[in-house]
């Protein structure tokens, strides 16, 4: 894996597993034991096509998620969602982090069936890093221990089901932790929260080609007005703001981490031409693409 992924391509679990010693269940669920203790930083930045729940067990450092940087230390929990842009910086020599990663198939096929967990994932889209109390961190660690143990055992007819059930239990444990420490997460998912979660997933998958609110409303079988109202109520931001944020974030990632020309980036993000992309980027960042790249090269 190169430090500069061509066109911001996502990194699969298979690619990660080849670089870091792991236990896995047919590459749908992968457990990383001290996953991020890597000597070389060439694996970062990257996008992982997976849901990753990590716990810092030793040391400290900084993690960037979608161009926002967070301090991490012992007992910090990190939730990285599919297509998030991730990098590590300034981490100590003793930095260790255990994690479990679920493929997009598990995220799409299994997790939505947990009708009260989507608010948790929605919460962690905007708050991906949480400092846990010692007893809370120990509780999460127990799940990693169980998963590692099961994935080391010989395959059985019900191994997959046992591992997925334990993963679901871990998510409910995270729900309890967040409910104890935050008042803005409801224990039950409302219809509006479901719309918001599905909207964010659709945007993360389609923003390079589609920037119109009407497109996403049609995908969710609701009117643009209703979608806009729900997104504004739940997140405090408009649907258009969310779409624009994804586009600008991707443009920044490509300008910072690839050698693509500005014209290539414009075409990749489905702009009519380089000039239109430049005006769009400057309107939202106050910098031209060229100026931004020089600042962050």
Buried (B, 14 or more C-beta within 10 A) or exposed (E): BEEBBEEBEBBBBEBBBEBBEBBBBEBBBBBBBBBBBBEEEEBBBBBBBBBBBBBBBBBBBEBBBBBEEBEBEBBBBBBBBBBBBBBBEEBEEEBBBBBBBBBBEBBEEBBBEBEBBBBBBBBBBEBBBBBBEEEBBEBBBEBBEBBBEBBEEEEEEEBBEBBBEBBBEBBEBBBEBBBEEEEEBEEEBEEBBBBBBBBBBBBBBBBBEBBEBEBBBBBBEBEBEEBBBBBEEBBEEBBEEBBBBBBBBBBBBBBBBBEBEBBBBBBBBEBEEBEEBBEBBBEBBEBBBEBBBEEEE
